[in-house]
Every structure is written in C-alpha cells, then in structure tokens.
Amino acid sequence: MNEFSLAELLDSIGPNTNFKLFPYYAKCFDLIPSTIKIHLQEDGTKEKVAKILEELELDKYAFEPVLKNWRTENSKDAQPSEDFVYEYVFKSESHQMLIHFLAQRNFIQIHFLYNLHDLETEKWILEVNHSLRAKYGSEKKPGFKVLVSSEGRFYTYDIDTIDFESVDINELYNDDFVEVDQIISQSLQKNESGMILLHGEPGTGKTTYIKHLICKHTDKQFIFIQNDFVRDLLNPSFVFFLLQNKNSILLIEDAEKVVISRESSSNDSVVSTILQLTDGLFSDYLNIKIICTFNTNIERIDKALLRKGRMIAKYKFTALSAEKTKALATKMGFENVTGSMTLADIFGADKKDFKDAEKKAIGFS
C-alpha cells in the first residue's frame, strides 16, 4: 500500500462526511478500481445487517473495517442494545479490495471495489453477489420510465409501480379485443418498429390495458412521454436519446397532437417524425414502438400512420357488451345489472351516487 498523509486521507471524505470510495481506493492501492454493486430491497435492521455481514465471509480475505457509522436512538429511554452500525467500509490489503456496506430503512447496498486483473477476487465477488441476490433479491416489479429534460438533455426517471396488475383480457374486454391483444403482445416480443393506436371514449379501459402490458412485459422498457414533450420529438438531442434507448416502447396518452391529420392541424413536422420512427431507414435501426391512446375519432387520424407495415394494431375501446357487463358486475357483488357499461362505471359502482342509482336500475341501454 502506498503511504499517504492525513491531508490526503481527508480528501477521501466528501461534503456531509460522505466517504469517497474511488479516491480512497486509488490512494490505497495506486489503481483505478473496477466495481460490482448489489442493491437489496431489505429493511436495514440490526439483525439483517448482522446476518448479511456473516454471509460475506470477511475473514476469507482478511478484511478490516476502516470506517463505521452508527445508528443510535436519541430518546431518553433508548436501549444501548438497539444501537448498531449501519455503514461500513472494509479493506483487504492482501487482495486490494474495498467493500462499502450501507443499510438504510428499506434497502441494503453492498459495493465491491477491486483490481480487475485479480480474476480470483472477481470470481469470488460475483459468487457472493449471485448468492445474496438469490436469497434476498426481490421479484422484478413492473415499472416504466418517464421522459424528462434538463438543459437541453433528455433522460428518464424510473417509476416503480405497486398498484399495476395484469388483468384477465377475456373478463374486462369485449371478445373482438382478444385477437388484437395477442397481436400486440407478440409484437412487443420482437425487435421491430411500429405503431399501436388505442382509441375510444374515456373509461373504456385504455389505461388499464397499458398497465396490463407493463406488468406482462417486465423485460421491456416502456417510456412515458408527456404531452408537453410532443414537440421535443423534433429536437436533434432527442435523436441521441433514442440511440441510447433502442428497442424501447414509447407511451403517449391523449395523443391527439401526435396522430391527428396534417391537413387539419399545424403538427405536420411532428407526424413526419413519427412516420420516420416507425417506418423508415432510421426505424430499422432503432426498433422503436409507439403506443398512442386518444379519444378522437379514428377518421381524424393521419392516413399515413394507418399504412400497412407501419401499423401493428389499432382498436376502438367501447363499453362492455351487456353479457360481459352483467358477468363482471355480478362477480363484484352487484345484482340486477342490465345493459352495457364502461369499466369506469362498473369499478365505480361502490360509490354512493352509483348505489343510489342502483335502487332504480343499474345499467344503460
């Protein structure tokens, strides 16, 4: 290990006393570190910390702690036995390794820094990583990304969902949608570009179906584009963003601004950009799919977007048939339901105004 002064050591402490691992590693071993990190969705309790530290087998490579941060209770009647170390930095001189261990309220993160030329150490770190993931790793949750922009640059913010769920297509949608769903699901598994247009009155299940797709295809990257960003599709920096996110699925809700005919709007250049992304030389490289939902009549949609080869699927969502309405409402505990209803009306049946109406008659002809 290289000798370094106290001043150099203190350079490894950043603002707010955060320990800067990379400078410290470089000072210790005169190397640029390679890294492997694991993030576990586990509560960082005293017991869990002790258990995982034991599984790291720190004695194997003679790790010694070089930093500890304690979590203590400030209340008057707090018990010393409740205090514990929530953050460690361990160092192995013999194998030129650092381990940063951090336990927070709802996660535990372990960061390994090592010499890339030491293949034995790398193998051990990967084995530990896989072992901890298998034991403590969480199931992959459905999620999507939201497009954001700052100082002319585009990037995404990850949104993890806890209320999204896959649904029974046969139960929540009319029979003619089953085949369309199959076409869409099959297309999402292929690396190819194209358009999917989902339209219909509010409350008929468009957003519910989008959530279903996100849950069903957790291996795919869904990127939600807010309406305010529609014009930014023309931005050259957005092209660079797409190059970094090939094979993604762009979600645009209330997409009238994007898909309406160029003859009746001023969005000629936006539609042209969509056309290039879904059926052009550039599209063959990016493999971007675009799912648009909207309420407007399909007759107002730019005809070029509907061309065979570009269009993967289109579907008009309507109220459930009377038969399916009755079956779903009965399952939810409502009786004497007649006529066709939208999903929004059926799932809103527990609201007071609906119950009042139920006394008269449930359903619409």
C-alpha positions in Angstrom: 0.0 0.0 0.0 1.2 3.5 -0.8 1.8 5.8 2.2 -0.3 8.9 2.2 -0.7 11.8 4.5 -3.6 12.6 6.8 -4.5 15.5 4.4 -4.7 13.1 1.5 -6.8 10.8 3.6 -9.2 13.6 4.4 -9.6 14.3 0.7 -11.5 11.0 0.6 -14.2 12.5 2.8 -16.7 14.4 0.8 -19.3 17.0 1.7 -21.6 16.0 4.6 -18.9 13.5 5.7 -19.7 11.1 2.8 -16.9 8.7 2.2 -15.5 8.9 -1.4 -14.6 5.4 -2.2 -12.8 5.8 -5.6 -10.2 8.4 -4.4 -9.6 6.3 -1.3 -9.1 3.1 -3.3 -6.7 4.9 -5.6 -4.7 6.2 -2.7 -4.6 2.8 -1.0 -3.6 0.7 -4.0 -2.5 3.1 -6.7 -5.1 1.6 -9.0 -8.3 2.6 -10.7 -11.0 0.3 -9.2 -13.4 -1.9 -11.0 -16.8 -2.2 -9.3 -19.7 -4.5 -8.7 -22.7 -3.4 -6.7 -25.8 -5.1 -5.3 -28.9 -3.4 -4.1 -31.3 -5.5 -1.9 -34.8 -4.5 -1.1 -34.4 -5.5 2.5 -35.1 -3.5 5.7 -31.7 -2.4 7.1 -32.4 -3.7 10.6 -29.7 -4.7 13.1 -30.5 -8.3 12.7 -30.5 -8.2 8.9 -27.1 -6.3 8.9 -25.5 -9.0 11.1 -26.9 -11.8 9.0 -25.6 -10.4 5.7 -22.2 -9.4 7.1 -21.8 -13.0 8.2 -22.6 -14.3 4.7 -19.9 -12.0 3.3 -17.2 -14.2 5.0 -15.0 -11.2 5.6 -12.3 -13.4 7.3 -11.6 -15.1 4.0 -9.6 -12.2 2.6 -8.7 -10.6 5.9 -11.0 -7.6 5.6 -10.6 -4.9 8.3 -13.0 -2.1 8.9 -11.7 1.4 8.1 -15.0 3.3 8.7 -18.1 2.8 10.8 -21.2 4.9 11.0 -23.6 4.2 13.9 -27.4 4.4 14.1 -28.5 5.3 17.6 -31.8 6.3 19.1 -32.0 9.8 20.7 -34.8 9.1 23.1 -34.2 9.1 26.8 -35.3 5.5 27.3 -33.5 4.1 24.3 -31.6 0.9 25.0 -27.9 0.6 24.1 -28.7 -2.9 22.7 -30.7 -1.2 19.9 -27.7 0.7 18.6 -25.9 -0.7 15.6 -23.5 0.2 12.7 -25.4 0.9 9.5 -22.5 1.8 7.3 -19.0 0.1 7.0 -16.0 0.4 4.7 -13.9 -2.8 4.8 -10.5 -3.1 3.3 -8.5 -6.2 2.2 -4.8 -5.3 1.8 -3.9 -8.7 0.5 -6.4 -8.7 -2.3 -6.7 -5.0 -3.0 -10.4 -4.8 -2.2 -12.8 -2.4 -0.6 -16.4 -3.2 0.4 -18.8 -0.4 1.2 -21.8 -1.7 3.1 -24.8 0.6 3.6 -28.0 -0.3 5.4 -31.0 2.1 5.2 -34.6 1.9 6.3 -35.8 0.0 3.2 -32.7 -1.3 1.4 -29.2 -2.6 1.8 -26.5 -1.8 -0.7 -23.1 -3.5 -1.0 -20.5 -2.0 -3.2 -17.3 -4.0 -4.1 -14.2 -2.2 -5.5 -11.4 -4.4 -6.7 -8.4 -4.9 -9.1 -9.7 -6.0 -12.5 -6.5 -8.1 -13.0 -7.3 -10.3 -10.0 -9.6 -12.8 -11.6 -9.9 -14.9 -8.5 -11.2 -12.0 -6.5 -13.6 -11.0 -9.3 -15.0 -14.6 -9.3 -15.5 -14.5 -5.6 -17.3 -11.2 -5.7 -19.6 -12.4 -8.4 -20.4 -15.6 -6.5 -21.2 -13.5 -3.4 -23.4 -11.2 -5.5 -25.3 -14.1 -7.0 -25.8 -15.8 -3.7 -27.1 -12.7 -2.0 -29.5 -11.9 -4.9 -30.8 -15.5 -4.8 -31.5 -15.2 -1.1 -32.6 -11.6 -0.6 -33.3 -10.3 -4.1 -36.9 -9.2 -4.8 -39.0 -10.2 -7.7 -38.7 -7.8 -10.7 -41.5 -5.3 -10.3 -43.4 -3.8 -13.2 -42.3 -0.3 -13.9 -41.9 2.3 -16.6 -39.7 5.4 -17.3 -40.8 9.0 -17.6 -39.1 11.2 -20.1 -37.6 14.4 -18.6 -35.5 17.2 -19.9 -32.9 19.4 -18.4 -30.6 21.9 -20.0 -31.4 20.6 -23.5 -30.6 17.0 -22.5 -33.1 14.1 -22.3 -33.1 11.3 -19.8 -35.6 9.1 -17.9 -36.8 8.8 -14.4 -37.7 5.3 -13.2 -41.2 4.8 -11.8 -41.8 1.6 -9.8 -45.4 0.6 -9.6 -47.2 -1.2 -6.8 -50.7 -0.8 -8.0 -50.3 -2.0 -11.6 -51.5 -5.5 -12.2 -52.1 -7.9 -15.1 -55.7 -8.4 -15.9 -57.9 -11.1 -17.5 -58.5 -9.8 -21.0 -61.5 -12.1 -21.6 -63.2 -10.7 -18.5 -62.6 -7.0 -18.9 -62.8 -6.5 -22.6 -65.1 -7.5 -25.4 -64.5 -10.6 -27.4 -63.2 -8.8 -30.5 -60.2 -7.5 -28.5 -58.7 -10.9 -27.6 -57.1 -11.3 -31.0 -55.9 -7.7 -31.0 -54.3 -8.3 -27.6 -52.5 -11.4 -28.9 -51.1 -9.4 -31.9 -49.9 -6.6 -29.7 -48.3 -9.0 -27.1 -46.5 -10.9 -29.9 -45.2 -7.7 -31.5 -43.7 -6.4 -28.2 -41.5 -9.5 -28.0 -40.0 -8.7 -31.4 -37.3 -6.1 -32.1 -39.2 -4.2 -34.7 -40.7 -0.7 -35.1 -44.4 0.2 -35.5 -47.5 2.0 -34.3 -50.2 0.8 -31.9 -53.3 3.1 -31.8 -55.8 2.6 -29.0 -58.8 4.9 -29.0 -62.2 5.2 -27.5 -64.3 7.1 -25.0 -62.9 7.8 -21.5 -63.3 4.9 -19.0 -63.4 2.1 -21.6 -60.1 0.6 -20.4 -57.2 2.1 -22.5 -55.1 3.0 -19.5 -55.9 -0.3 -17.7 -54.6 -2.1 -20.8 -51.4 -0.1 -20.8 -50.8 -1.1 -17.2 -51.5 -4.7 -18.1 -48.8 -4.6 -20.9 -46.3 -3.1 -18.5 -47.0 -5.9 -16.0 -46.9 -8.6 -18.6 -43.7 -7.5 -20.4 -41.4 -6.6 -17.5 -38.4 -7.3 -19.7 -39.3 -4.4 -22.0 -38.5 -0.7 -21.5 -41.6 1.5 -21.5 -41.0 5.2 -21.7 -43.9 7.6 -20.9 -43.9 10.8 -22.9 -45.9 13.6 -21.6 -47.9 15.8 -24.0 -45.7 18.7 -23.2 -42.8 16.8 -24.8 -44.5 16.0 -28.1 -42.8 18.9 -29.9 -39.5 17.7 -28.5 -39.6 14.7 -30.7 -38.3 17.0 -33.3 -35.3 18.0 -31.2 -31.9 16.7 -32.5 -30.9 15.8 -28.9 -34.0 13.6 -28.7 -32.5 11.5 -31.6 -29.4 11.0 -29.4 -31.7 9.9 -26.6 -33.3 7.3 -28.8 -30.0 6.0 -29.9 -29.3 5.2 -26.3 -32.7 3.6 -25.8 -33.1 1.3 -28.8 -35.9 -1.3 -28.7 -38.0 0.9 -26.4 -41.8 1.3 -26.3 -42.9 4.9 -26.2 -46.2 5.6 -24.5 -48.2 8.7 -25.4 -51.6 9.2 -23.8 -54.1 11.7 -25.1 -52.1 11.7 -28.3 -54.3 13.8 -30.5 -51.5 16.3 -31.0 -49.4 13.5 -32.4 -51.7 11.5 -34.6 -54.3 14.0 -36.0 -54.2 14.5 -39.7 -51.7 17.0 -41.0 -54.5 18.5 -43.2 -56.4 19.7 -40.1 -53.5 20.7 -37.7 -50.3 22.5 -37.6 -48.4 19.5 -36.4 -47.1 18.4 -39.8 -43.5 18.1 -38.7 -44.5 16.0 -35.6 -46.4 13.5 -37.7 -43.5 13.3 -40.1 -41.1 12.5 -37.2 -43.5 9.7 -36.0 -43.5 8.3 -39.6 -39.7 8.2 -39.7 -39.5 6.5 -36.3 -42.0 3.8 -37.2 -41.3 3.1 -40.9 -38.1 4.4 -42.3 -34.4 3.7 -42.6 -33.9 5.1 -39.1 -36.7 2.9 -37.7 -34.9 -0.3 -38.8 -32.0 0.6 -36.6 -33.9 1.9 -33.5 -36.8 -0.6 -33.4 -38.9 1.9 -31.5 -42.6 1.1 -31.0 -45.1 3.9 -30.2 -48.3 3.2 -28.4 -50.8 6.1 -28.6 -54.1 6.4 -26.8 -56.6 9.1 -27.7 -60.3 9.8 -27.6 -60.8 11.4 -31.1 -62.4 9.6 -33.9 -60.1 7.3 -36.0 -61.3 9.2 -39.1 -59.3 12.2 -38.0 -56.0 10.3 -37.8 -53.4 11.0 -40.4 -53.8 8.3 -43.0 -50.1 7.7 -43.4 -50.0 6.4 -39.8 -52.5 3.7 -40.7 -50.5 2.3 -43.6 -49.9 -1.5 -43.6 -46.4 -2.3 -42.5 -46.3 0.7 -40.1 -49.4 -0.2 -38.2 -49.1 -3.1 -35.7 -52.6 -2.8 -34.4 -55.4 -0.4 -33.8 -58.5 -0.8 -31.7 -61.6 1.2 -30.6 -62.5 0.5 -27.0 -66.2 0.7 -26.2 -68.4 -0.2 -23.3 -68.6 -3.9 -22.4 -71.3 -5.9 -24.0 -74.4 -6.4 -21.9 -73.5 -10.0 -21.2 -69.9 -9.1 -20.1 -71.2 -6.2 -18.1 -73.6 -8.4 -16.2 -70.9 -11.1 -15.6 -68.3 -8.6 -14.2 -70.8 -6.7 -12.1 -72.2 -9.9 -10.6 -68.6 -11.0 -9.7 -68.2 -7.7 -7.9 -71.4 -8.3 -5.9 -74.0 -6.2 -7.8 -77.2 -7.7 -9.0 -79.9 -6.8 -11.5 -77.4 -5.2 -13.8 -78.7 -4.6 -17.3 -77.3 -3.1 -20.5 -73.8 -2.1 -21.4 -71.4 -0.2 -19.1 -67.8 1.0 -19.3 -65.2 -0.3 -16.9 -65.1 3.0 -15.2 -68.8 2.8 -14.4 -68.5 -0.8 -13.2 -65.5 -0.3 -11.0 -67.0 2.9 -9.7 -70.1 1.0 -8.5 -69.1 1.2 -4.9 -69.5 5.0 -4.9 -72.6 6.5 -3.2 -74.1 8.1 -6.3 -74.0 4.7 -8.1 -75.6 2.9 -5.2 -78.4 5.4 -5.2 -78.9 4.9 -8.9 -78.8 1.1 -8.4 -82.0 1.3 -6.4 -83.8 2.5 -9.5 -81.9 0.5 -12.1 -78.4 -0.4 -12.9 -77.1 -0.2 -16.5 -77.7 1.7 -19.6 -79.3 0.6 -22.8 
